[in-house]
Amino acid sequence: MEEKSFICTACPMGCKLIVRLEGNEVVQVLGHRCKRGENYGTQEATTPKRMLSTTVRAHGGMHPLLPVYTSAEVPKAKMREILAILREVDITCPVKMGDVILKDIAGTGVDILASRDL
């Protein structure tokens, strides 16, 4: 049996979680004080996901970079691939906050959205 330790970020309590696994299956989550902690520990141990905020190059606007973010969490394992794709993006202004900059980034089903008007 394998054990993984995490600090839960699902709520402000910051519980210290211990997740016990057999193979890739979660057997037990210890240390959580709410249901969100149990769900967080299970996800973090098996398929961790993160939100991503970064910038892409922009032309014709007030600033040379446009802040962007993911519309949902993306698999942590795809983060490098997503960042490599975004390094190649060059957009032309004007752009409105919430505009879709890229659809279905790296086959995740998640869109990249503009964080501000530019």
N, C-alpha and C positions, 0 to 999 in steps of 0.2 A: 504494500500500500504506500502510495506517495502522498506527501503533504506539501501544500503551498500556502504561503502566508501573504496576506494583503491588508492594507488599510482601506476600509470601505469609504467611498466618497459619495454614496447614494444619498446621504443625509448629513447634517452637521455634526452628528455624534462621533464620527471617525472611529468606528469599532475596529479592533484588531481581529481579522478573520483568519481562521485556519480551515482550509478546504482539503478534505481527504478524497483521493482518487484511486480507483482501480482501473488501470488502463486509461481510457479517455472518459470514463464515466464517474461523475461525482457521487460519492457515497454519503458524505456528511459535510455540512458547513457549520463550524463552531464559532462562537464569539459575537454573533450578530444580535442586536437588540430589537430589530424590526424585520418585517418581511422583505423590505427592499434590500437589506444587507444579505439575506440568503440568496436572493436573485442575483445581486451584484457578484457575490462570491462564486456562484455557479457559472455565470457568464465569463467572468475574469479568468477563471481557471481553465475553461474550455475554448472559448472564442472571444478573446478580448477585443473591444471596439472603442474607438475614440472619435470625438468631433475634431475637425481640423480648421484652423484659421491661419491664413497666410496672405501673401500678396501676389499679384501678377502684373506684368508690364502693361502700361497704358500709354497711348499716344493721343495728342490733341486735347488733353485735359489740363487741369490746374496742377496736378501732381504726376510724377512719372510712374507711380505704382497705385494699383487699385486693391484695397483690402477685400478678400473673399473668404467664404466659409462653406462648409459642407451642410447640405440640407438635413442630414441625419448622420448618425454615427457610421463610421466605416471600419472594416476589419483592420486591426493594428498591423497585421501581416502585409497589408497592401499599401501602407503609408509611404514607403520609399517609392513605389511605382507611381502613386498619385502625385507626389511631390515632383518627380521627374517629368511627368506630363505637364504639370503647372509651370515648371521652369521654362517650357517652350511656348507658353501662351502669350500672345501679344494682342491686346484688344484696342479698338479705336473708340474714342469717346464721341458722343455722350453715352453715359451709362446711368441707369437709375438704380437706386437701392432695391435689392430683391430680384434684379434681372438675372436670368440664368446665363452664366458664362460658359459652362460646359454641362452637357447632359450625361448621365450614366457614366461617371468617371471610372475608368479601369474596370468596367463591367460590374460595378457594385450596385447599380440601381440608384445611386445617390448623385444629386446635382451639385454643381459649384455655383454659389450665388454671390452677387455683389453686396458688400457690406455698407456701401454708401453711394451717393450720387457723385458723379465725376464728369 
